[in-house]
Amino acid sequence: MSSYAILVDGGFIKRKLGSARAPMTAENFEAFIDRLRAEPCLQGLRLHRIYFYDAVPFEGEAKKPLNGGKVNFGASPIVARSKRLHVDLVRVPYVALRMGELGFRGWQLKTMPLPEEQDTVEITAADLVPVIQQKGVDMRLGLDIAALTLKDQVKVIVLVAGDSDFVPAMKFARREGAQLFLAPLGHGIKEPMREHADLVLEIT
């Protein structure tokens, strides 16, 4: 029996299955996986594994400019929630976490309307937000696609994502003989993603 793997962009699916008020939980994710596995195109195939790509929360401290004091990112409820989610996800059958990292890159201004009738604006510490960048996640996803196809571990890859940065990995999988099914969860994807997917699954 041929096998398939599900590769999930964690940042993407957390935005699609959750919100700031009601973040995605492991239960939400498992329910989504059940719907995905029920798709007719996957019937008769054996699930190899579900790879969930995310980043370890940043827990460092940083001094905020303009006498804004020191910020302890590790004390944020978002960090605690992310760590709890990762603990819960590894308990979902067939799930393997692939973790990158988050790095602090300084501060930037919040998006705000600029006044039309004055030449200057006053900036305070409250107008600054941290710049946190994700590293290593997309690379891990691309490497797993290469390994799964080159080692002939699966015949079908189901990619849950909406970022066109994954197009080179999608093209590689197809060149190596795997079928690539894309699940964009209703996200408006660019044409190259459609072009290099064998099937776009209309599942939300």
Backbone torsions as a table, in degrees:
resi	resn	phi	psi	omega
1	MET	NA	131.8	178.2
2	SER	-68.9	152.2	-177.1
3	SER	-114.2	159.7	173.8
4	TYR	-137.5	153.9	176.3
5	ALA	-122.6	146.8	176.8
6	ILE	-109.0	122.6	179.5
7	LEU	-113.7	122.3	-169.8
8	VAL	-119.4	122.5	171.0
9	ASP	-74.8	106.6	-173.1
10	GLY	-61.0	-44.1	179.6
11	GLY	-61.0	-37.5	179.9
12	PHE	-67.4	-50.0	-174.6
13	ILE	-70.9	-28.4	177.0
14	LYS	-65.6	-33.8	176.1
15	ARG	-72.2	-33.2	-176.1
16	LYS	-80.8	-35.4	-176.9
17	LEU	-98.6	-5.2	-178.5
18	GLY	-142.3	-177.2	179.0
19	SER	-149.6	176.8	178.5
20	ALA	-61.4	-37.1	-179.2
21	ARG	-79.8	-33.7	-177.8
22	ALA	-133.5	80.1	-177.6
23	PRO	-62.4	154.9	177.5
24	MET	-62.3	141.2	176.1
25	THR	-115.0	169.2	176.1
26	ALA	-62.4	-32.2	177.9
27	GLU	-66.2	-42.1	175.9
28	ASN	-58.4	-44.7	-177.4
29	PHE	-64.5	-44.6	-179.2
30	GLU	-63.9	-37.6	177.4
31	ALA	-64.4	-39.4	176.7
32	PHE	-63.4	-43.9	179.9
33	ILE	-60.8	-39.5	177.8
34	ASP	-60.7	-42.2	178.1
35	ARG	-65.0	-41.2	-179.2
36	LEU	-64.9	-44.2	-178.6
37	ARG	-66.8	-20.6	179.7
38	ALA	-82.1	-5.6	179.6
39	GLU	-59.4	135.9	-177.4
40	PRO	-55.0	-34.4	-176.7
41	CYS	-68.2	-14.2	-179.1
42	LEU	-102.8	-4.6	179.4
43	GLN	-69.2	139.4	-177.5
44	GLY	87.5	-2.4	176.5
45	LEU	-107.5	152.7	179.4
46	ARG	-99.1	130.9	177.7
47	LEU	-72.6	121.8	177.8
48	HIS	-82.0	-54.9	-178.5
49	ARG	-171.4	158.4	175.1
50	ILE	-112.5	118.1	179.3
51	TYR	-101.9	124.7	-178.7
52	PHE	-113.7	117.4	-175.1
53	TYR	-102.0	119.6	-179.4
54	ASP	-148.9	-174.6	-179.3
55	ALA	-124.8	145.9	174.4
56	VAL	-66.8	131.2	-178.3
57	PRO	-59.1	145.8	176.1
58	PHE	-80.9	124.8	-174.8
59	GLU	-120.0	15.6	-178.9
60	GLY	-79.3	-175.3	176.9
61	GLU	-117.4	154.8	177.8
62	ALA	-151.2	143.9	177.3
63	LYS	-84.1	129.4	-179.3
64	LYS	-88.6	134.5	-179.9
65	PRO	-63.9	171.5	175.3
66	LEU	59.6	42.7	179.8
67	ASN	56.9	35.3	-178.8
68	GLY	-83.8	-0.2	179.3
69	GLY	81.0	-167.9	-179.0
70	LYS	-106.7	137.9	-179.0
71	VAL	-109.9	126.0	175.4
72	ASN	-100.0	99.4	-176.8
73	PHE	-66.3	-28.6	-179.1
74	GLY	-65.4	-20.8	-179.8
75	ALA	-86.2	-1.6	-177.5
76	SER	-70.0	139.0	174.7
77	PRO	-59.2	-27.7	179.2
78	ILE	-64.0	-39.9	179.5
79	VAL	-64.5	-46.8	179.3
80	ALA	-60.6	-40.4	-179.6
81	ARG	-66.5	-40.5	179.6
82	SER	-64.9	-42.6	179.8
83	LYS	-64.9	-38.7	177.9
84	ARG	-65.3	-41.0	179.0
85	LEU	-61.2	-44.3	-179.2
86	HIS	-63.4	-39.9	177.0
87	VAL	-62.0	-42.1	-178.4
88	ASP	-71.2	-36.2	-176.5
89	LEU	-65.2	-36.2	-178.5
90	VAL	-68.6	-11.8	176.9
91	ARG	-89.1	-8.1	176.6
92	VAL	-76.9	131.7	-177.9
93	PRO	-54.0	136.7	174.9
94	TYR	73.8	-0.1	-176.1
95	VAL	-84.5	133.4	171.5
96	ALA	-124.8	127.8	177.7
97	LEU	-83.4	139.2	173.2
98	ARG	-122.0	108.0	-168.5
99	MET	-106.7	127.3	167.0
100	GLY	-94.2	-151.4	179.4
101	GLU	-144.0	161.8	176.1
102	LEU	-110.1	138.3	178.6
103	GLY	-123.5	141.7	178.6
104	PHE	-83.7	128.3	-175.5
105	ARG	-121.7	22.0	176.8
106	GLY	104.2	-156.2	-174.1
107	TRP	-126.3	151.9	174.7
108	GLN	-142.0	162.8	179.7
109	LEU	-73.8	143.6	170.6
110	LYS	-62.5	153.7	172.7
111	THR	-69.6	123.7	-178.4
112	MET	-147.3	149.2	176.6
113	PRO	-69.9	137.5	178.2
114	LEU	-91.3	139.1	-179.6
115	PRO	-66.5	144.5	-177.6
116	GLU	-91.2	-17.1	-171.2
117	GLU	-115.4	22.6	174.7
118	GLN	-147.0	156.0	-173.1
119	ASP	-89.0	-20.0	-176.6
120	THR	-133.1	161.2	174.5
121	VAL	-132.3	154.8	177.9
122	GLU	-98.0	129.3	-179.4
123	ILE	-110.5	131.2	176.1
124	THR	-118.4	171.6	179.3
125	ALA	-59.7	-30.7	-179.6
126	ALA	-67.8	-16.1	-179.4
127	ASP	-87.7	0.7	-176.9
128	LEU	-104.0	142.1	176.5
129	VAL	-128.1	149.4	-179.3
130	PRO	-73.0	149.5	173.9
131	VAL	-102.7	107.7	-179.8
132	ILE	-112.9	119.8	-177.0
133	GLN	-110.9	141.9	178.8
134	GLN	-90.4	136.7	-179.1
135	LYS	-131.1	139.2	169.9
136	GLY	87.3	-7.6	-175.4
137	VAL	-75.3	-52.1	-179.8
138	ASP	-60.6	-37.4	179.9
139	MET	-63.2	-42.9	179.6
140	ARG	-63.1	-39.3	178.9
141	LEU	-63.9	-44.9	179.0
142	GLY	-62.5	-39.9	179.2
143	LEU	-66.0	-38.1	179.2
144	ASP	-67.6	-38.5	176.0
145	ILE	-60.4	-43.2	179.1
146	ALA	-62.7	-45.9	-177.9
147	ALA	-65.4	-43.5	-177.6
148	LEU	-63.6	-36.7	-177.6
149	THR	-83.7	-43.2	-178.3
150	LEU	-65.8	-35.1	178.6
151	LYS	-86.5	1.3	178.2
152	ASP	56.4	38.2	179.9
153	GLN	-78.2	-27.4	178.9
154	VAL	-139.3	155.8	175.7
155	LYS	-102.3	-17.9	-178.9
156	VAL	-132.7	134.2	172.3
157	ILE	-115.9	125.9	175.6
158	VAL	-103.5	113.1	-177.6
159	LEU	-102.0	119.1	177.4
160	VAL	-100.5	98.0	-173.7
161	ALA	-167.9	169.3	176.8
162	GLY	-139.9	10.3	-174.8
163	ASP	-97.0	124.0	-178.4
164	SER	-69.0	-7.8	174.2
165	ASP	-62.1	-18.5	-179.5
166	PHE	-84.7	-2.5	-177.0
167	VAL	-57.0	-44.8	178.7
168	PRO	-58.3	-39.0	178.0
169	ALA	-67.7	-37.8	177.4
170	MET	-62.4	-45.1	179.2
171	LYS	-62.2	-39.7	179.9
172	PHE	-61.8	-45.7	-178.5
173	ALA	-58.7	-43.4	-178.9
174	ARG	-69.7	-37.9	177.6
175	ARG	-62.5	-31.3	-178.9
176	GLU	-87.7	6.1	172.0
177	GLY	99.9	-0.9	177.5
178	ALA	-86.2	155.9	171.2
179	GLN	-92.9	141.9	-177.0
180	LEU	-117.5	113.2	176.2
181	PHE	-103.2	132.6	-177.5
182	LEU	-109.4	131.5	176.4
183	ALA	-119.3	92.3	-176.4
184	PRO	-87.5	1.3	175.3
185	LEU	54.4	41.4	177.9
186	GLY	80.7	0.7	-179.9
187	HIS	-73.0	141.3	177.2
188	GLY	-73.3	104.5	-175.9
189	ILE	-96.3	154.8	178.2
190	LYS	-76.3	156.7	-174.6
191	GLU	-58.1	-37.2	178.4
192	PRO	-59.0	-30.4	178.1
193	MET	-68.3	-41.4	176.3
194	ARG	-65.1	-40.4	-177.0
195	GLU	-61.8	-36.6	-174.3
196	HIS	-103.5	17.7	171.1
197	ALA	-108.3	135.8	175.7
198	ASP	-72.5	-28.6	-178.6
199	LEU	-154.4	134.8	174.7
200	VAL	-105.4	117.6	-176.4
201	LEU	-85.9	125.5	-179.3
202	GLU	-90.1	73.1	-178.9
203	ILE	-126.8	141.7	179.6
204	THR	-127.7	NA	NA
